Amino acid sequence: MSPLPATVPAIVRTRIRAAVHRPSRLARLSRQEAEDRSLVFRLLSLLLQYPDSELTLHRTELTDRVRSLNPSSTAGHLADFVTWFTSQDPQVLERHYVEVFDLRRKSSLYLTYYLHGDTRRRGMALLTLANRYKAAGWDIDGGELPDHLPVVLEFAALAGPGAGEAPLRQHCRGLDLIHRSLQAVDSPYHHLVAALLTLLPPPTEADEEAVAKLAAEGPPNEEVGLDPYGAYGHGEFAPPDAFVPPLPAPPTSRTKGLR
């Protein structure tokens, strides 16, 4: 399968680049299989970014890449998404993205939130993730936090199976909750998360119980000196029909420097 054309990586706003190329491939994957898997992660990273004018300009090109994938459940979910994505007015896409990802905590794309909530541990988790990127020879040159799902997906695409995908496996329960939340509001974006979940180990019974508890109770909470956002500003999850902005990561001197 041919790689993405040169014009497509230019729209990756996460701007993760390789300072040292040290691929890590699982022994069971052939070189072609690893490259195909990397392409899927890169497509997911692109399609889960905010649908600005630059991204929507390349919708046809992205759709062609999706439809060139070998038949699989992963490819099927991607095809279902791009069918919707290419049929919508750009303003509709922008509004829908903000509603499901920026204004709903249960489908926020910041993965450490589901594991650590609004606690000081989240700041340390962000620092650990950033250090993982650097240790693998990758650097972040952009405005997003290292736990933003498109960033994590781009790292998986560039670093390869194994260590590159470890952050996704670590946050599989949060990803499961995002998928459930998107399904609950009938968002076509659930196809993208469903495609991602097909590439990760299946959930265990303990995973299922943990996700159910997380959906009911929300992640851990702790006061960290941040101003609350309305009635749902202290870490609890809002009802399905309530739109509230997610709290940012606890500020630290190290995470402020991730630019």
FIZAPA-725573 format. One record per residue (C-alpha): x, y, z; residue in one letter; residue number from 1. Coordinates in nm, 2 decimals, always signed. Layout:
% FIZAPA-725573
X_Y_Z_a_NUM
...
% end
This chain:
% FIZAPA-725573
+0.00_+0.00_+0.00_m_1
+0.14_+0.34_-0.10_s_2
+0.21_+0.59_+0.18_p_3
+0.00_+0.91_+0.22_l_4
+0.08_+1.17_-0.04_p_5
+0.31_+1.46_+0.06_a_6
+0.01_+1.70_+0.08_t_7
-0.17_+1.51_+0.35_v_8
+0.09_+1.52_+0.63_p_9
+0.11_+1.89_+0.59_a_10
-0.24_+1.92_+0.75_i_11
-0.13_+1.74_+1.07_v_12
-0.15_+2.01_+1.32_r_13
+0.00_+1.80_+1.60_t_14
+0.33_+1.83_+1.41_r_15
+0.50_+1.54_+1.57_i_16
+0.82_+1.47_+1.39_r_17
+1.10_+1.21_+1.41_a_18
+1.43_+1.33_+1.54_a_19
+1.56_+0.97_+1.55_v_20
+1.39_+0.69_+1.35_h_21
+1.38_+0.39_+1.57_r_22
+1.08_+0.17_+1.45_p_23
+0.95_-0.10_+1.68_s_24
+0.76_-0.38_+1.51_r_25
+0.60_-0.68_+1.67_l_26
+0.75_-1.00_+1.55_a_27
+0.42_-1.13_+1.42_r_28
+0.37_-0.84_+1.18_l_29
+0.54_-0.84_+0.84_s_30
+0.68_-0.51_+0.71_r_31
+0.38_-0.46_+0.48_q_32
+0.14_-0.53_+0.77_e_33
+0.32_-0.28_+0.99_a_34
+0.31_-0.02_+0.72_e_35
-0.06_-0.08_+0.66_d_36
-0.13_-0.05_+1.03_r_37
+0.07_+0.27_+1.05_s_38
-0.14_+0.41_+0.77_l_39
-0.46_+0.34_+0.96_v_40
-0.33_+0.52_+1.27_f_41
-0.23_+0.82_+1.06_r_42
-0.57_+0.83_+0.89_l_43
-0.74_+0.81_+1.23_l_44
-0.52_+1.09_+1.36_s_45
-0.61_+1.31_+1.07_l_46
-0.98_+1.24_+1.08_l_47
-1.01_+1.30_+1.45_l_48
-0.87_+1.65_+1.43_q_49
-1.08_+1.96_+1.41_y_50
-1.23_+1.97_+1.06_p_51
-1.10_+2.31_+0.96_d_52
-1.09_+2.43_+0.60_s_53
-0.75_+2.26_+0.53_e_54
-0.87_+1.92_+0.64_l_55
-1.20_+1.94_+0.46_t_56
-1.02_+2.05_+0.14_l_57
-0.85_+1.71_+0.14_h_58
-1.17_+1.50_+0.21_r_59
-1.17_+1.34_-0.13_t_60
-0.81_+1.24_-0.10_e_61
-0.86_+1.10_+0.25_l_62
-1.16_+0.91_+0.13_t_63
-0.97_+0.75_-0.15_d_64
-0.70_+0.64_+0.10_r_65
-0.97_+0.48_+0.32_v_66
-1.13_+0.30_+0.04_r_67
-0.79_+0.16_-0.07_s_68
-0.75_-0.03_+0.26_l_69
-0.78_-0.40_+0.25_n_70
-1.12_-0.52_+0.36_p_71
-1.16_-0.56_+0.73_s_72
-1.38_-0.45_+1.02_s_73
-1.14_-0.16_+1.08_t_74
-1.16_-0.05_+0.71_a_75
-1.54_-0.08_+0.73_g_76
-1.57_+0.16_+1.02_h_77
-1.35_+0.41_+0.85_l_78
-1.55_+0.38_+0.53_a_79
-1.87_+0.44_+0.72_d_80
-1.72_+0.76_+0.87_f_81
-1.59_+0.91_+0.55_v_82
-1.92_+0.85_+0.37_t_83
-2.08_+1.08_+0.63_w_84
-1.77_+1.31_+0.64_f_85
-1.77_+1.39_+0.27_t_86
-2.14_+1.45_+0.25_s_87
-2.16_+1.72_+0.52_q_88
-2.13_+2.10_+0.49_d_89
-1.80_+2.21_+0.65_p_90
-1.99_+2.43_+0.90_q_91
-2.20_+2.14_+1.01_v_92
-1.88_+1.94_+1.06_l_93
-1.72_+2.21_+1.27_e_94
-2.02_+2.25_+1.48_r_95
-2.07_+1.88_+1.54_h_96
-1.70_+1.84_+1.63_y_97
-1.72_+2.11_+1.90_v_98
-2.04_+1.97_+2.04_e_99
-1.92_+1.61_+2.08_v_100
-1.55_+1.66_+2.17_f_101
-1.51_+2.01_+2.32_d_102
-1.83_+2.03_+2.52_l_103
-1.88_+1.68_+2.65_r_104
-1.66_+1.54_+2.91_r_105
-1.74_+1.18_+2.84_k_106
-1.61_+1.21_+2.48_s_107
-1.32_+1.45_+2.54_s_108
-1.01_+1.35_+2.34_l_109
-0.77_+1.41_+2.63_y_110
-0.70_+1.06_+2.74_l_111
-0.53_+1.11_+3.08_t_112
-0.86_+1.28_+3.20_y_113
-1.03_+0.94_+3.21_y_114
-0.75_+0.78_+3.41_l_115
-0.67_+1.06_+3.65_h_116
-0.95_+1.31_+3.63_g_117
-0.89_+1.67_+3.76_d_118
-0.60_+1.57_+3.99_t_119
-0.24_+1.65_+4.02_r_120
-0.16_+1.30_+3.90_r_121
-0.28_+1.41_+3.56_r_122
+0.00_+1.66_+3.53_g_123
+0.25_+1.40_+3.61_m_124
+0.09_+1.16_+3.35_a_125
+0.12_+1.43_+3.09_l_126
+0.49_+1.48_+3.17_l_127
+0.55_+1.10_+3.16_t_128
+0.38_+1.08_+2.82_l_129
+0.59_+1.37_+2.68_a_130
+0.91_+1.20_+2.81_n_131
+0.80_+0.88_+2.64_r_132
+0.79_+1.06_+2.31_y_133
+1.13_+1.21_+2.36_k_134
+1.28_+0.88_+2.47_a_135
+1.16_+0.72_+2.15_a_136
+1.32_+1.00_+1.95_g_137
+1.00_+1.21_+1.89_w_138
+0.94_+1.57_+1.97_d_139
+0.61_+1.77_+1.99_i_140
+0.60_+2.10_+1.80_d_141
+0.25_+2.22_+1.84_g_142
-0.01_+2.35_+2.07_g_143
-0.18_+2.03_+2.18_e_144
-0.11_+1.84_+2.50_l_145
+0.06_+1.50_+2.46_p_146
-0.25_+1.30_+2.56_d_147
-0.47_+1.45_+2.28_h_148
-0.59_+1.14_+2.09_l_149
-0.47_+1.26_+1.75_p_150
-0.13_+1.32_+1.89_v_151
-0.12_+0.97_+2.05_v_152
-0.23_+0.82_+1.72_l_153
+0.03_+1.00_+1.52_e_154
+0.30_+0.87_+1.77_f_155
+0.17_+0.52_+1.72_a_156
+0.18_+0.56_+1.34_a_157
+0.54_+0.70_+1.35_l_158
+0.69_+0.48_+1.62_a_159
+0.53_+0.16_+1.51_g_160
+0.38_-0.14_+1.69_p_161
+0.49_-0.22_+2.04_g_162
+0.62_+0.09_+2.22_a_163
+0.44_+0.33_+1.98_g_164
+0.10_+0.18_+2.06_e_165
+0.16_+0.14_+2.43_a_166
-0.01_+0.47_+2.53_p_167
-0.32_+0.36_+2.34_l_168
-0.33_+0.03_+2.52_r_169
-0.28_+0.21_+2.85_q_170
-0.58_+0.42_+2.79_h_171
-0.81_+0.15_+2.64_c_172
-1.07_+0.20_+2.91_r_173
-1.10_+0.57_+2.83_g_174
-1.12_+0.50_+2.46_l_175
-1.41_+0.25_+2.53_d_176
-1.59_+0.52_+2.73_l_177
-1.54_+0.77_+2.44_i_178
-1.68_+0.52_+2.20_h_179
-1.99_+0.45_+2.42_r_180
-2.05_+0.82_+2.46_s_181
-2.03_+0.89_+2.09_l_182
-2.27_+0.60_+2.02_q_183
-2.51_+0.73_+2.28_a_184
-2.54_+1.07_+2.09_v_185
-2.54_+0.89_+1.75_d_186
-2.22_+1.07_+1.64_s_187
-2.06_+0.93_+1.32_p_188
-1.73_+0.98_+1.50_y_189
-1.80_+0.66_+1.69_h_190
-1.69_+0.47_+1.38_h_191
-1.34_+0.61_+1.41_l_192
-1.31_+0.51_+1.77_v_193
-1.46_+0.17_+1.69_a_194
-1.20_+0.13_+1.41_a_195
-0.93_+0.21_+1.67_l_196
-1.06_-0.04_+1.92_l_197
-1.04_-0.32_+1.66_t_198
-0.66_-0.27_+1.66_l_199
-0.63_-0.30_+2.04_l_200
-0.66_-0.60_+2.27_p_201
-1.02_-0.69_+2.34_p_202
-1.15_-0.57_+2.68_p_203
-1.14_-0.81_+2.98_t_204
-1.42_-0.85_+3.22_e_205
-1.23_-0.62_+3.46_a_206
-1.21_-0.36_+3.18_d_207
-1.59_-0.38_+3.12_e_208
-1.66_-0.33_+3.49_e_209
-1.41_-0.04_+3.52_a_210
-1.56_+0.14_+3.22_v_211
-1.92_+0.10_+3.36_a_212
-1.80_+0.25_+3.69_k_213
-1.62_+0.53_+3.51_l_214
-1.94_+0.61_+3.31_a_215
-2.15_+0.62_+3.63_a_216
-1.91_+0.79_+3.87_e_217
-1.66_+0.98_+3.65_g_218
-1.29_+0.99_+3.70_p_219
-1.11_+1.09_+4.02_p_220
-1.15_+1.45_+4.13_n_221
-0.93_+1.69_+4.34_e_222
-0.91_+2.06_+4.37_e_223
-0.61_+2.20_+4.18_v_224
-0.68_+2.57_+4.19_g_225
-0.88_+2.58_+3.87_l_226
-1.19_+2.78_+3.82_d_227
-1.50_+2.56_+3.79_p_228
-1.72_+2.56_+3.48_y_229
-2.08_+2.60_+3.60_g_230
-2.26_+2.32_+3.77_a_231
-2.03_+2.06_+3.63_y_232
-1.69_+2.21_+3.71_g_233
-1.56_+1.98_+3.98_h_234
-1.49_+1.66_+3.78_g_235
-1.83_+1.50_+3.77_e_236
-1.98_+1.40_+3.44_f_237
-2.26_+1.61_+3.30_a_238
-2.59_+1.45_+3.19_p_239
-2.61_+1.33_+2.83_p_240
-2.79_+1.64_+2.71_d_241
-2.57_+1.89_+2.89_a_242
-2.28_+2.07_+2.71_f_243
-2.00_+2.18_+2.93_v_244
-1.63_+2.25_+2.85_p_245
-1.38_+2.00_+2.98_p_246
-1.13_+2.13_+3.24_l_247
-0.77_+2.17_+3.11_p_248
-0.48_+1.98_+3.25_a_249
-0.34_+2.10_+3.58_p_250
-0.08_+2.36_+3.49_p_251
+0.28_+2.27_+3.56_t_252
+0.61_+2.43_+3.46_s_253
+0.70_+2.13_+3.25_r_254
+0.37_+2.09_+3.06_t_255
+0.36_+2.46_+2.98_k_256
+0.68_+2.41_+2.78_g_257
+0.53_+2.15_+2.55_l_258
+0.52_+2.38_+2.24_r_259
% end
